[in-house]
Amino acid sequence: MGDPLLGSGGGMRLTYTSDLWWKNAVVYCLDVETFKDGNDDGIGDFRGLTQQIDYLAGMGVTTLWLMPFFPTPNRDDGYDITDFYSIDPRLGTLGDFVEFMRTAKDRGLRVIADLVVNHTSDQHPWFIESRSSKKSPLRDWYVWSDKPEPDDPKQVVFPDEEDSIWQLDTSTGQYYLHSFYRHQPDLNVSNPEVRDEIVRILGFWMELGLSGFRVDAVPFLIENVQPKLADPHEFLADLRAFMTRREGTSVLLGEVNLPYKDLMSYFGEGLGDQLSMCFDFIGMQRAWLALARGEAEPLADALKSRPRPPKDCQWAMFLRNHDELTLDKLTDKERQEVFRAFGPDEDMQIYGRGLRRRLPTMMGGDPRRIKMAYSLLFSLPGTPVMFYGEEIGMGENLKTEGRMAVRTPMQWSVDGGFTRGAPEREMPDGAYSPARINVADQKRDRDSLLRWFQLLIERYRECPELAWGDCTVLEAADPAILAHRCDADGATVVVIHNLGETAQDVELKLAGLESHTLTDLLVDGTVEVSEQGVAQLTLEPHGCRWLRASPKEIPAEDASVKSL
């Protein structure tokens, strides 16, 4: 039998591939609180976000990922939740949320949200009831112990603020587990009542239009429970099955920062019946090592060793997210290389394992390096995930504590444009202030980073080979050159990046493309492949080329994957 995703004429059919929309989506992560203020109180809200839907749709984004927007004491930027069924009053009402969802749907945007059910706030009514007595009916909703298990320093996620994952509750004399901060007690998913409640949370927000969830801290969610689940992954499979029953095209995007060999089980052991997508933390960290060295080998090795996910699953690619830029899977020596290149000052580093800077500042503001890095993001095999403000080159504010350095308000105009009130959070100053970096200016500048993002997104969406195809890393003579090809359904896209500071003459052997023409997709131009299957071209320092292969008698636009 043939592949059901392929039509009878051999073309990849949009009627099938659109059901698996996450495999070549463009995901844009934003915090409602810092995106746009709609009532001038200095805090972003759903009304403000709704006003900017056309900006996001016009950029080409297909999916919005919302960071937590639930009621919270806000001791961990909203990840400490007191009510999973409502909206933080500072951000609006359920009515505002529904209006936002309706507007996003009208513009063709899907929306996913953070699912933070590893823990709650210690102010959540569940935990208040749980700690009220050892006989509380909700006692087993959390993980309690008479004696804390011996602490493993590697288990402490925030070593600058916590020295244990157990906290004594003086009112009952027992310890509760907190994988993260002590004010975030872990829920006990070994309790069937807790699992049922989590399913209700999913169902509630799906009824209001969400297309899925980004699952926070997945290994902690299914492993840190008592008693241990006989099959921790069965819980993930149950969540996915429930969502599929409710909405067949819904998605679970997992935060699983593990080596590839350990991560694959989170997709579902070849079946793809658990997480639809997983972030490629290994590829991300190896990409930063490659950028630090100006050599392709670290990233090329990751691409070669990365397993293929199950058929209907996908890798989520990113260079920067809302947390620290973690480098925990690099060796100590490799991590120091990245620190020296992109965060040499101690204040730029965090937890001894990562950086609290945004990409443009790490690149020294060099537009060639910045544009090349984002070309990498959109052309590597997988689904690109952006963090808000990346498209205009926002910087961080190191005067802000911890990870909040990269969670500054969106910069809409020369005077900020985020609010007409007094912003609760400070924006960067100097070269990365709104006066220098903002949406309004870049909309009018054809050479701006915003226009580059629009071009990359447009070309990425026109090249389903990048997301659906087989990726092959190509041999290149110079260590600064990363070249790969993606083949799908008889169509091929070749991508070359120069990670180095000097121009490079590149010669590539392209088996099966003898006497083809390679047409530039980012700029005008073509490259001819010889009868021996060799293509020669020159890349400027930090240059990038996306090239579509086509037989000489077929126009490039007709050589892409067919959509029947």
Disulfide bonds with the S-S distance in Angstrom:
none
